[in-house]
Amino acid sequence: MVKAAEQEHPIPATGLAARDSSGVLSPFNFSRRETGERDVRFRVLYCGICHSDLHMAKNEWGTSIYPIVPGHEIVGVVTEVGNKVQKFKVGDKVGVGCMVGACHSCESCKNNLENYCPNMILTYSAKYHDGTITYGGYSDHMVANEHYVVRIPDGLPLDAGAPLLCAGITVYSPLKYFGLDKPGINVGIVGLGGLGHVGVKFAKAMGANVTVISTSINKKEEALGKLGADSFLVSRDQDQMKAAIGTLDGIIDTVSAVHPLPPLIGLLKSHGKLVMVGAPEKPLELPVFTLIAGRKIVAGSGIGGMKETQEMIDFAAKHNITADIELIPADYVNTAMERLARADVKYRFVIDVGSTLKSSY
C-alpha cells in the first residue's frame, strides 16, 4: 500500500508544492524522516528560487515526480543533530544545495566530486536511499546527512547567501577547475542573470579581467558600474565582437536559451576554453573548424562537490560576495515564477520562509 506524503515519515512538515505540470505551487503537508545518527535537521529561514525550480515544477525536463516541493538553495539554523554528527551542533547556521546523497564508492565520490556520481541524489524530486521521494527547501524544515550540509560562515547574510549554494558553486567550480582563477586572466561571462552576476563577482575577486557578454546594451551600466566588470560586449553587435576576437582566455556561458556558439569561440585565444553551465533545452550547433583553428575547448560543468562547495562559501564570506536578491513572502511564489519565466528579476528571488511560511514543525 502506498503511503501519503504526510504518512511516509514521522516528522510533520509543511511546504509549497506543484501537483502537476501547470507548475502552480500551493500549501502542502508532508513528512520528513527522523533525525538519523549522521543527520542534521534545521529550520529553513530562506530558500532561493533557481531557474531549474521553474523547469522542474512544469516538468519541462521530463523527470519531475509529483507532488514536487522545489528548492535547493536552502539556509537555516540547526535544531537537532544525530548522535554521530561531528561537524555541526544546534544553533549553527547551515545550508543545503543541489544534492543530498551519492554512492560514496565510485571514482567521482572518492575524488570529492559527488556531483558527478552516477547515483547522485537530488535535493528534491528524486528517490532517496530509503525509496521515498526527496522534498526541497520551499518548506519549514530540512533534514540531511551531515556530509551534504554546508556551514554558513559568520558575516555572510543568510538571505543573500542562499543562492550561492547553486548559482555560486556553478560558476566558482569551472573558474577554479579550468584555471580561470588567476590574476590577470581574461574571462568572459555570457549572460547577466542569476548565475552571470555572481560569476562576475567571483571572477573579479579572483583577480581576473572580466568581460560581460550580453544581447542587451541595457545591462552595460549595471555590469560595469555596479558589478565591477572591466568591459562589456553586445553579442549582437558584429563590430564589437569582431574587435574582441582572440582576446579571452576563457568564457563561462550561463545562458539557458538556444544561442550561437561560433561568435563566442571566436573571442577565445588559442587554447581558450568555453565552459557551458547554462542548459538550453535544444542541442546547440558546434562547427568543429573553429575549435581546430586554435586548439580550443568547449566543456561543461555542473555545480561542485561538497568539499568545493564549502570552499566556495568560505571564499564568498571572505570577499563579501553575495547574490543580488529580491526577498519575497511565501505567498508571492507563483508570481515570482511568472516573473522569472520572463527574466524580470535582478537577479535572484529568495523566499523568506522563516517569517512567511506557516509551519507545522
C-alpha beads as a LAMMPS data file, in Angstrom:
LAMMPS data file: protein, C-alpha beads

361 atoms
360 bonds

1 atom types
1 bond types

-500.0 500.0 xlo xhi
-500.0 500.0 ylo yhi
-500.0 500.0 zlo zhi

Masses

1 110.0

Atoms # bond

1 1 1 0.000 0.000 0.000
2 1 1 1.375 3.438 -0.988
3 1 1 1.532 5.876 1.911
4 1 1 0.506 9.508 1.569
5 1 1 3.282 12.087 1.735
6 1 1 2.360 13.102 5.284
7 1 1 2.447 9.459 6.478
8 1 1 5.759 8.268 5.000
9 1 1 7.866 9.589 7.855
10 1 1 7.209 10.534 11.492
11 1 1 8.061 14.268 11.449
12 1 1 5.316 16.531 10.027
13 1 1 6.423 19.183 7.536
14 1 1 4.763 21.974 5.580
15 1 1 5.817 23.352 2.239
16 1 1 4.794 24.621 -1.163
17 1 1 4.292 22.012 -3.877
18 1 1 3.344 21.739 -7.523
19 1 1 0.846 18.931 -8.095
20 1 1 1.097 18.792 -11.899
21 1 1 2.835 20.317 -14.907
22 1 1 0.916 23.577 -14.552
23 1 1 3.698 24.316 -12.081
24 1 1 1.321 26.156 -9.756
25 1 1 2.561 25.956 -6.166
26 1 1 0.228 25.689 -3.174
27 1 1 0.473 24.687 0.509
28 1 1 1.376 21.046 1.019
29 1 1 1.607 18.870 4.120
30 1 1 4.148 16.057 4.022
31 1 1 6.668 14.417 6.357
32 1 1 10.398 14.110 6.858
33 1 1 12.375 11.243 8.368
34 1 1 13.531 11.137 11.963
35 1 1 16.991 12.536 12.601
36 1 1 19.361 9.662 11.866
37 1 1 22.683 9.246 13.635
38 1 1 24.516 11.249 10.955
39 1 1 21.677 13.633 10.099
40 1 1 21.369 17.362 10.649
41 1 1 17.892 18.872 10.958
42 1 1 17.435 22.603 10.551
43 1 1 14.670 25.167 10.436
44 1 1 14.603 26.716 6.975
45 1 1 14.869 30.505 7.066
46 1 1 15.476 31.317 3.402
47 1 1 15.385 29.471 0.082
48 1 1 16.462 30.835 -3.282
49 1 1 14.427 30.279 -6.437
50 1 1 16.608 28.760 -9.164
51 1 1 15.543 28.653 -12.819
52 1 1 15.690 24.859 -12.573
53 1 1 12.902 25.041 -9.958
54 1 1 10.689 26.513 -12.672
55 1 1 11.709 23.828 -15.195
56 1 1 11.061 21.078 -12.647
57 1 1 7.729 22.458 -11.395
58 1 1 6.483 22.413 -15.001
59 1 1 8.188 19.071 -15.832
60 1 1 9.991 20.714 -18.757
61 1 1 12.853 18.217 -18.444
62 1 1 10.520 15.211 -18.164
63 1 1 11.941 13.980 -14.840
64 1 1 9.623 15.577 -12.258
65 1 1 7.903 13.412 -9.640
66 1 1 4.682 14.991 -8.335
67 1 1 3.873 16.385 -5.889
68 1 1 7.129 18.323 -6.081
69 1 1 8.492 20.665 -3.383
70 1 1 11.255 22.631 -5.150
71 1 1 14.200 24.473 -3.644
72 1 1 17.921 23.686 -3.489
73 1 1 19.369 26.959 -2.209
74 1 1 18.371 26.335 1.392
75 1 1 19.705 28.029 4.536
76 1 1 18.668 27.979 8.153
77 1 1 19.570 27.177 11.747
78 1 1 20.255 23.695 13.159
79 1 1 17.598 22.402 15.552
80 1 1 18.784 18.799 16.052
81 1 1 21.771 16.610 15.211
82 1 1 22.258 12.844 15.223
83 1 1 24.461 11.230 17.876
84 1 1 27.310 10.585 15.395
85 1 1 27.332 14.048 13.810
86 1 1 30.734 15.667 14.263
87 1 1 30.681 18.867 12.217
88 1 1 27.555 20.640 13.456
89 1 1 25.673 21.498 16.625
90 1 1 22.298 23.012 17.474
91 1 1 22.256 26.733 16.653
92 1 1 24.766 26.559 13.768
93 1 1 23.927 28.386 10.531
94 1 1 23.899 25.868 7.691
95 1 1 22.813 25.291 4.122
96 1 1 21.918 22.508 1.699
97 1 1 22.417 22.836 -2.042
98 1 1 21.532 20.681 -5.041
99 1 1 22.218 17.196 -3.669
100 1 1 21.542 15.131 -0.562
101 1 1 23.110 11.778 -1.422
102 1 1 25.543 9.771 -3.570
103 1 1 27.097 6.280 -3.627
104 1 1 30.406 7.228 -1.879
105 1 1 32.208 4.376 -3.623
106 1 1 32.658 5.420 -7.266
107 1 1 35.683 7.261 -8.607
108 1 1 33.897 10.625 -8.594
109 1 1 32.828 10.263 -4.955
110 1 1 36.336 9.215 -3.921
111 1 1 37.654 12.418 -5.521
112 1 1 35.185 14.702 -3.688
113 1 1 33.091 15.041 -6.842
114 1 1 29.785 13.684 -5.553
115 1 1 28.071 15.969 -8.085
116 1 1 29.294 13.652 -10.872
117 1 1 28.319 10.398 -9.135
118 1 1 26.040 8.321 -11.406
119 1 1 23.833 7.738 -8.349
120 1 1 23.827 11.301 -7.045
121 1 1 20.518 12.077 -5.291
122 1 1 18.991 15.486 -5.974
123 1 1 17.610 17.551 -3.112
124 1 1 14.088 17.301 -4.496
125 1 1 12.050 15.140 -6.871
126 1 1 14.449 12.201 -6.591
127 1 1 14.405 8.810 -4.855
128 1 1 16.328 8.719 -1.585
129 1 1 18.187 5.634 -0.267
130 1 1 15.039 4.506 1.589
131 1 1 12.924 4.650 -1.577
132 1 1 10.952 7.748 -0.598
133 1 1 10.883 10.953 -2.658
134 1 1 13.059 13.902 -1.675
135 1 1 11.454 17.273 -0.981
136 1 1 13.260 20.596 -1.258
137 1 1 13.581 23.862 0.590
138 1 1 10.260 25.558 -0.101
139 1 1 9.410 24.060 3.292
140 1 1 9.550 24.781 7.002
141 1 1 12.452 22.460 7.833
142 1 1 15.024 20.199 6.249
143 1 1 16.945 17.071 7.249
144 1 1 20.096 15.841 5.510
145 1 1 23.153 13.700 6.115
146 1 1 25.870 15.951 7.537
147 1 1 28.082 15.216 4.528
148 1 1 25.681 17.281 2.384
149 1 1 25.345 20.178 4.814
150 1 1 27.449 23.328 4.407
151 1 1 28.474 25.601 7.264
152 1 1 27.499 29.227 6.621
153 1 1 30.287 31.470 7.981
154 1 1 29.516 34.348 10.307
155 1 1 29.241 37.577 8.361
156 1 1 27.652 36.035 5.263
157 1 1 23.995 37.169 5.130
158 1 1 21.711 34.158 5.061
159 1 1 19.182 35.626 2.626
160 1 1 21.635 36.922 0.002
161 1 1 23.984 33.989 0.659
162 1 1 21.379 31.289 -0.097
163 1 1 21.688 31.447 -3.929
164 1 1 25.412 30.719 -3.684
165 1 1 24.523 27.088 -2.882
166 1 1 23.575 26.626 -6.540
167 1 1 24.383 29.754 -8.571
168 1 1 27.621 30.376 -6.664
169 1 1 29.133 26.911 -6.906
170 1 1 28.021 26.564 -10.544
171 1 1 30.320 29.425 -11.589
172 1 1 33.031 29.034 -8.927
173 1 1 33.853 25.422 -9.804
174 1 1 34.645 25.952 -13.524
175 1 1 36.615 29.123 -12.794
176 1 1 38.831 27.058 -10.494
177 1 1 38.995 23.834 -12.479
178 1 1 39.804 25.429 -15.826
179 1 1 42.468 27.736 -14.400
180 1 1 40.469 30.923 -14.877
181 1 1 41.035 31.995 -11.264
182 1 1 44.466 33.594 -11.726
183 1 1 45.135 37.347 -11.502
184 1 1 45.307 38.930 -14.939
185 1 1 43.401 36.155 -16.742
186 1 1 40.845 37.472 -19.256
187 1 1 37.465 35.878 -18.505
188 1 1 34.182 36.331 -20.345
189 1 1 30.817 35.846 -18.643
190 1 1 27.914 35.247 -21.047
191 1 1 24.558 36.339 -19.666
192 1 1 23.983 38.649 -16.716
193 1 1 21.297 36.784 -14.805
194 1 1 21.246 34.788 -11.572
195 1 1 24.399 32.854 -12.484
196 1 1 26.177 35.512 -14.511
197 1 1 26.102 38.325 -11.975
198 1 1 27.586 36.023 -9.319
199 1 1 30.154 34.817 -11.855
200 1 1 31.339 38.382 -12.373
201 1 1 31.775 38.831 -8.622
202 1 1 33.747 35.610 -8.159
203 1 1 35.983 36.195 -11.191
204 1 1 36.763 39.753 -10.058
205 1 1 37.566 38.541 -6.529
206 1 1 39.989 36.023 -8.063
207 1 1 41.774 38.874 -9.842
208 1 1 40.549 38.258 -13.384
209 1 1 39.804 40.881 -16.013
210 1 1 36.108 40.334 -16.663
211 1 1 34.172 40.947 -19.874
212 1 1 30.381 40.620 -19.728
213 1 1 28.827 39.387 -22.983
214 1 1 25.113 40.093 -23.340
215 1 1 22.466 40.524 -26.027
216 1 1 21.245 43.673 -24.251
217 1 1 23.028 47.025 -24.151
218 1 1 20.709 47.851 -21.234
219 1 1 22.867 45.711 -18.940
220 1 1 26.071 47.648 -19.652
221 1 1 25.785 50.218 -16.868
222 1 1 24.896 47.542 -14.322
223 1 1 27.783 45.297 -15.406
224 1 1 30.468 47.976 -15.398
225 1 1 29.236 50.315 -12.671
226 1 1 27.587 48.096 -10.076
227 1 1 29.214 44.693 -10.567
228 1 1 32.703 45.946 -11.457
229 1 1 33.212 44.228 -14.816
230 1 1 36.095 45.612 -16.870
231 1 1 34.395 45.609 -20.267
232 1 1 31.076 44.856 -21.941
233 1 1 30.279 43.290 -25.325
234 1 1 26.900 43.320 -27.033
235 1 1 26.868 39.906 -28.710
236 1 1 24.564 41.117 -31.497
237 1 1 26.982 43.946 -32.414
238 1 1 29.210 42.386 -35.068
239 1 1 31.719 45.245 -34.979
240 1 1 32.206 44.904 -31.220
241 1 1 32.518 41.135 -31.428
242 1 1 34.965 41.339 -34.333
243 1 1 37.149 43.818 -32.456
244 1 1 37.332 41.415 -29.482
245 1 1 38.323 38.286 -31.456
246 1 1 41.094 36.307 -29.762
247 1 1 41.140 38.320 -26.526
248 1 1 39.753 35.928 -23.884
249 1 1 41.452 33.047 -22.045
250 1 1 38.143 31.507 -21.071
251 1 1 34.398 32.052 -21.106
252 1 1 31.711 30.885 -18.674
253 1 1 28.444 30.639 -20.639
254 1 1 25.443 30.860 -18.283
255 1 1 22.719 31.214 -20.930
256 1 1 19.951 28.601 -20.960
257 1 1 18.345 29.755 -24.223
258 1 1 19.430 28.468 -27.629
259 1 1 22.211 30.732 -28.933
260 1 1 25.086 30.566 -31.445
261 1 1 28.455 29.315 -30.181
262 1 1 30.838 30.271 -33.058
263 1 1 30.934 34.007 -32.163
264 1 1 31.865 33.073 -28.563
265 1 1 34.514 30.593 -29.677
266 1 1 35.924 33.352 -31.875
267 1 1 36.522 35.515 -28.809
268 1 1 38.879 32.902 -27.353
269 1 1 42.646 32.972 -27.631
270 1 1 44.363 29.798 -28.825
271 1 1 43.928 27.089 -26.152
272 1 1 40.941 29.029 -24.802
273 1 1 38.028 27.320 -23.054
274 1 1 34.308 27.894 -23.471
275 1 1 32.575 26.334 -20.448
276 1 1 28.824 25.727 -20.615
277 1 1 26.918 25.951 -17.341
278 1 1 23.553 27.011 -18.762
279 1 1 21.367 24.207 -20.117
280 1 1 19.473 25.060 -23.326
281 1 1 16.527 22.744 -23.966
282 1 1 17.609 22.043 -27.569
283 1 1 21.057 20.982 -28.860
284 1 1 23.406 23.756 -29.950
285 1 1 25.344 23.697 -33.215
286 1 1 29.086 23.281 -32.864
287 1 1 31.150 23.840 -36.031
288 1 1 34.354 21.945 -35.346
289 1 1 36.640 24.009 -37.564
290 1 1 36.517 26.920 -35.118
291 1 1 37.886 24.581 -32.427
292 1 1 40.617 23.084 -34.600
293 1 1 41.872 26.535 -35.566
294 1 1 43.297 27.309 -32.152
295 1 1 43.111 24.075 -30.146
296 1 1 40.089 25.422 -28.301
297 1 1 37.834 23.543 -25.906
298 1 1 34.080 23.519 -25.366
299 1 1 33.380 21.982 -21.976
300 1 1 30.598 21.636 -19.447
301 1 1 30.458 21.958 -15.668
302 1 1 27.736 21.156 -13.148
303 1 1 27.678 22.540 -9.577
304 1 1 30.535 21.110 -7.447
305 1 1 31.382 18.527 -4.818
306 1 1 30.717 19.138 -1.136
307 1 1 34.335 19.963 -0.292
308 1 1 34.452 22.591 -3.035
309 1 1 31.019 23.961 -2.117
310 1 1 32.252 24.662 1.426
311 1 1 35.402 26.223 -0.033
312 1 1 33.233 28.449 -2.244
313 1 1 31.057 29.616 0.666
314 1 1 34.161 30.414 2.744
315 1 1 35.669 32.343 -0.207
316 1 1 32.405 34.265 -0.627
317 1 1 32.366 35.227 3.056
318 1 1 35.995 36.353 2.902
319 1 1 35.396 38.528 -0.168
320 1 1 31.882 39.749 0.758
321 1 1 30.296 38.035 -2.236
322 1 1 26.523 37.624 -2.143
323 1 1 23.779 37.398 -4.741
324 1 1 21.698 40.457 -5.582
325 1 1 18.263 39.368 -4.419
326 1 1 14.617 40.285 -4.204
327 1 1 13.252 38.899 -0.930
328 1 1 9.660 37.684 -1.229
329 1 1 6.998 36.203 1.065
330 1 1 5.903 32.606 0.506
331 1 1 2.523 33.612 -0.914
332 1 1 4.254 35.549 -3.738
333 1 1 5.985 32.465 -5.111
334 1 1 3.703 31.879 -8.136
335 1 1 4.039 35.499 -9.215
336 1 1 7.806 35.184 -8.779
337 1 1 7.814 32.102 -11.028
338 1 1 5.896 34.028 -13.717
339 1 1 8.359 36.908 -13.471
340 1 1 11.329 34.523 -13.555
341 1 1 9.987 32.996 -16.793
342 1 1 10.244 36.413 -18.440
343 1 1 13.583 37.275 -16.769
344 1 1 12.000 40.017 -14.670
345 1 1 14.270 39.820 -11.619
346 1 1 17.598 41.306 -10.522
347 1 1 18.941 38.747 -10.049
348 1 1 17.576 36.087 -7.739
349 1 1 14.312 35.668 -5.880
350 1 1 14.709 34.396 -2.311
351 1 1 11.723 33.211 -0.277
352 1 1 11.554 34.455 3.313
353 1 1 10.486 31.013 4.504
354 1 1 11.070 31.524 8.226
355 1 1 8.801 34.563 8.526
356 1 1 6.120 33.890 5.914
357 1 1 5.534 30.134 5.540
358 1 1 3.094 28.589 8.002
359 1 1 4.997 25.871 9.850
360 1 1 3.930 22.579 11.364
361 1 1 7.413 21.959 12.757

Bonds

1 1 1 2
2 1 2 3
3 1 3 4
4 1 4 5
5 1 5 6
6 1 6 7
7 1 7 8
8 1 8 9
9 1 9 10
10 1 10 11
11 1 11 12
12 1 12 13
13 1 13 14
14 1 14 15
15 1 15 16
16 1 16 17
17 1 17 18
18 1 18 19
19 1 19 20
20 1 20 21
21 1 21 22
22 1 22 23
23 1 23 24
24 1 24 25
25 1 25 26
26 1 26 27
27 1 27 28
28 1 28 29
29 1 29 30
30 1 30 31
31 1 31 32
32 1 32 33
33 1 33 34
34 1 34 35
35 1 35 36
36 1 36 37
37 1 37 38
38 1 38 39
39 1 39 40
40 1 40 41
41 1 41 42
42 1 42 43
43 1 43 44
44 1 44 45
45 1 45 46
46 1 46 47
47 1 47 48
48 1 48 49
49 1 49 50
50 1 50 51
51 1 51 52
52 1 52 53
53 1 53 54
54 1 54 55
55 1 55 56
56 1 56 57
57 1 57 58
58 1 58 59
59 1 59 60
60 1 60 61
61 1 61 62
62 1 62 63
63 1 63 64
64 1 64 65
65 1 65 66
66 1 66 67
67 1 67 68
68 1 68 69
69 1 69 70
70 1 70 71
71 1 71 72
72 1 72 73
73 1 73 74
74 1 74 75
75 1 75 76
76 1 76 77
77 1 77 78
78 1 78 79
79 1 79 80
80 1 80 81
81 1 81 82
82 1 82 83
83 1 83 84
84 1 84 85
85 1 85 86
86 1 86 87
87 1 87 88
88 1 88 89
89 1 89 90
90 1 90 91
91 1 91 92
92 1 92 93
93 1 93 94
94 1 94 95
95 1 95 96
96 1 96 97
97 1 97 98
98 1 98 99
99 1 99 100
100 1 100 101
101 1 101 102
102 1 102 103
103 1 103 104
104 1 104 105
105 1 105 106
106 1 106 107
107 1 107 108
108 1 108 109
109 1 109 110
110 1 110 111
111 1 111 112
112 1 112 113
113 1 113 114
114 1 114 115
115 1 115 116
116 1 116 117
117 1 117 118
118 1 118 119
119 1 119 120
120 1 120 121
121 1 121 122
122 1 122 123
123 1 123 124
124 1 124 125
125 1 125 126
126 1 126 127
127 1 127 128
128 1 128 129
129 1 129 130
130 1 130 131
131 1 131 132
132 1 132 133
133 1 133 134
134 1 134 135
135 1 135 136
136 1 136 137
137 1 137 138
138 1 138 139
139 1 139 140
140 1 140 141
141 1 141 142
142 1 142 143
143 1 143 144
144 1 144 145
145 1 145 146
146 1 146 147
147 1 147 148
148 1 148 149
149 1 149 150
150 1 150 151
151 1 151 152
152 1 152 153
153 1 153 154
154 1 154 155
155 1 155 156
156 1 156 157
157 1 157 158
158 1 158 159
159 1 159 160
160 1 160 161
161 1 161 162
162 1 162 163
163 1 163 164
164 1 164 165
165 1 165 166
166 1 166 167
167 1 167 168
168 1 168 169
169 1 169 170
170 1 170 171
171 1 171 172
172 1 172 173
173 1 173 174
174 1 174 175
175 1 175 176
176 1 176 177
177 1 177 178
178 1 178 179
179 1 179 180
180 1 180 181
181 1 181 182
182 1 182 183
183 1 183 184
184 1 184 185
185 1 185 186
186 1 186 187
187 1 187 188
188 1 188 189
189 1 189 190
190 1 190 191
191 1 191 192
192 1 192 193
193 1 193 194
194 1 194 195
195 1 195 196
196 1 196 197
197 1 197 198
198 1 198 199
199 1 199 200
200 1 200 201
201 1 201 202
202 1 202 203
203 1 203 204
204 1 204 205
205 1 205 206
206 1 206 207
207 1 207 208
208 1 208 209
209 1 209 210
210 1 210 211
211 1 211 212
212 1 212 213
213 1 213 214
214 1 214 215
215 1 215 216
216 1 216 217
217 1 217 218
218 1 218 219
219 1 219 220
220 1 220 221
221 1 221 222
222 1 222 223
223 1 223 224
224 1 224 225
225 1 225 226
226 1 226 227
227 1 227 228
228 1 228 229
229 1 229 230
230 1 230 231
231 1 231 232
232 1 232 233
233 1 233 234
234 1 234 235
235 1 235 236
236 1 236 237
237 1 237 238
238 1 238 239
239 1 239 240
240 1 240 241
241 1 241 242
242 1 242 243
243 1 243 244
244 1 244 245
245 1 245 246
246 1 246 247
247 1 247 248
248 1 248 249
249 1 249 250
250 1 250 251
251 1 251 252
252 1 252 253
253 1 253 254
254 1 254 255
255 1 255 256
256 1 256 257
257 1 257 258
258 1 258 259
259 1 259 260
260 1 260 261
261 1 261 262
262 1 262 263
263 1 263 264
264 1 264 265
265 1 265 266
266 1 266 267
267 1 267 268
268 1 268 269
269 1 269 270
270 1 270 271
271 1 271 272
272 1 272 273
273 1 273 274
274 1 274 275
275 1 275 276
276 1 276 277
277 1 277 278
278 1 278 279
279 1 279 280
280 1 280 281
281 1 281 282
282 1 282 283
283 1 283 284
284 1 284 285
285 1 285 286
286 1 286 287
287 1 287 288
288 1 288 289
289 1 289 290
290 1 290 291
291 1 291 292
292 1 292 293
293 1 293 294
294 1 294 295
295 1 295 296
296 1 296 297
297 1 297 298
298 1 298 299
299 1 299 300
300 1 300 301
301 1 301 302
302 1 302 303
303 1 303 304
304 1 304 305
305 1 305 306
306 1 306 307
307 1 307 308
308 1 308 309
309 1 309 310
310 1 310 311
311 1 311 312
312 1 312 313
313 1 313 314
314 1 314 315
315 1 315 316
316 1 316 317
317 1 317 318
318 1 318 319
319 1 319 320
320 1 320 321
321 1 321 322
322 1 322 323
323 1 323 324
324 1 324 325
325 1 325 326
326 1 326 327
327 1 327 328
328 1 328 329
329 1 329 330
330 1 330 331
331 1 331 332
332 1 332 333
333 1 333 334
334 1 334 335
335 1 335 336
336 1 336 337
337 1 337 338
338 1 338 339
339 1 339 340
340 1 340 341
341 1 341 342
342 1 342 343
343 1 343 344
344 1 344 345
345 1 345 346
346 1 346 347
347 1 347 348
348 1 348 349
349 1 349 350
350 1 350 351
351 1 351 352
352 1 352 353
353 1 353 354
354 1 354 355
355 1 355 356
356 1 356 357
357 1 357 358
358 1 358 359
359 1 359 360
360 1 360 361
